[in-house]
Amino acid sequence: MSPESSPDSAEFGIIKFQPEMKLGAILAIVLSGVGLTVVVTAFLTNASPYVSASEAKSMRGNNLHVPGDLLKETVKVSAASQQVRFKMRGDDGNILDVVYNGIPPANMGTATRLVAVGGMKNGVFEAENLLLKCPSKYEGEIQVDKIKPASSQGAERAYGESTVSLTGKAEVIRQ
């Protein structure tokens, strides 16, 4: 032991560890472990699997995502209780009864696909959230007779009968 070191210190190479340094290192490791545990637990409790309609019927949990087709003829809205009831056909072909407590989403009348987020209660899927797919995103391209660049500056490309300006604004002209 060197004359400079105290009996409580430990010497490893050129680094001298004092008891206070050991306590600080241990505290940092413990706090890091607790922080990591909190992050992993939060992730696992909020992770929500995508499941089929038949899997949703047999699974527990209230954060299941069930994708499927909205059966529009079954939609019943109760304005008094702010509740929407409908059936959806899951991607596996099974029908699922769904109840959503809340104001119906604005585009529910035009939606064809949806993802219901929630869980099974008393034989009905109680959705806490509805993710509606906009049907226009899945339809063919919009037919435009002609697009004329608002500015003649910039590069232009011709696509069939349409001309699109790559740098300027475009205005639609119907003939």
NORTA-V845934 format. One record per residue. N is the residue number from 0. RES is the residue in three letters. SS is DSSP state (a for helix, b for strand, c for the rest). PSI is psi in whole degrees, 0 to 359 (none if undefined). Layout:
# NORTA-V845934
N	RES	SS	PSI
N	RES	SS	PSI
This chain:
# NORTA-V845934
0	MET	c	138
1	SER	c	156
2	PRO	c	341
3	GLU	c	337
4	SER	c	148
5	SER	c	164
6	PRO	c	340
7	ASP	c	350
8	SER	c	154
9	ALA	b	142
10	GLU	b	123
11	PHE	b	103
12	GLY	c	238
13	ILE	c	359
14	ILE	b	128
15	LYS	b	127
16	PHE	b	123
17	GLN	c	159
18	PRO	a	324
19	GLU	a	324
20	MET	a	323
21	LYS	a	316
22	LEU	a	317
23	GLY	a	319
24	ALA	a	317
25	ILE	a	317
26	LEU	a	319
27	ALA	a	319
28	ILE	a	317
29	VAL	a	314
30	LEU	a	323
31	SER	a	318
32	GLY	a	317
33	VAL	a	316
34	GLY	a	316
35	LEU	a	319
36	THR	a	318
37	VAL	a	316
38	VAL	a	314
39	VAL	a	317
40	THR	a	316
41	ALA	a	319
42	PHE	a	313
43	LEU	a	325
44	THR	a	334
45	ASN	a	352
46	ALA	c	132
47	SER	c	118
48	PRO	c	150
49	TYR	b	126
50	VAL	b	162
51	SER	c	170
52	ALA	a	319
53	SER	a	324
54	GLU	a	321
55	ALA	a	324
56	LYS	a	333
57	SER	a	355
58	MET	c	153
59	ARG	c	158
60	GLY	c	157
61	ASN	c	21
62	ASN	c	39
63	LEU	b	142
64	HIS	b	120
65	VAL	b	110
66	PRO	b	152
67	GLY	b	187
68	ASP	b	134
69	LEU	b	127
70	LEU	b	94
71	LYS	b	326
72	GLU	b	349
73	THR	b	358
74	VAL	b	125
75	LYS	b	122
76	VAL	b	129
77	SER	b	105
78	ALA	c	326
79	ALA	c	315
80	SER	c	2
81	GLN	c	60
82	GLN	b	141
83	VAL	b	128
84	ARG	b	137
85	PHE	b	171
86	LYS	b	148
87	MET	b	149
88	ARG	b	114
89	GLY	b	166
90	ASP	c	342
91	ASP	c	0
92	GLY	c	349
93	ASN	c	147
94	ILE	b	138
95	LEU	b	126
96	ASP	b	130
97	VAL	b	139
98	VAL	b	129
99	TYR	b	121
100	ASN	b	112
101	GLY	c	178
102	ILE	c	133
103	PRO	c	142
104	PRO	c	148
105	ALA	c	323
106	ASN	c	22
107	MET	c	329
108	GLY	c	335
109	THR	c	350
110	ALA	c	144
111	THR	c	328
112	ARG	b	149
113	LEU	b	165
114	VAL	b	119
115	ALA	b	130
116	VAL	b	121
117	GLY	b	218
118	GLY	b	168
119	MET	b	134
120	LYS	b	121
121	ASN	c	41
122	GLY	c	3
123	VAL	b	140
124	PHE	b	113
125	GLU	b	109
126	ALA	b	129
127	GLU	b	339
128	ASN	b	146
129	LEU	b	127
130	LEU	b	106
131	LEU	b	137
132	LYS	b	128
133	CYS	c	122
134	PRO	a	334
135	SER	a	337
136	LYS	a	341
137	TYR	a	2
138	GLU	c	171
139	GLY	c	175
140	GLU	c	150
141	ILE	c	133
142	GLN	c	121
143	VAL	c	132
144	ASP	c	312
145	LYS	b	139
146	ILE	b	126
147	LYS	b	128
148	PRO	b	139
149	ALA	c	334
150	SER	c	145
151	SER	c	358
152	GLN	c	154
153	GLY	c	168
154	ALA	c	149
155	GLU	b	150
156	ARG	b	145
157	ALA	b	127
158	TYR	b	101
159	GLY	c	241
160	GLU	c	1
161	SER	b	143
162	THR	b	129
163	VAL	b	128
164	SER	b	131
165	LEU	c	346
166	THR	c	333
167	GLY	c	175
168	LYS	c	157
169	ALA	b	149
170	GLU	b	145
171	VAL	b	133
172	ILE	b	122
173	ARG	c	133
174	GLN	c	none
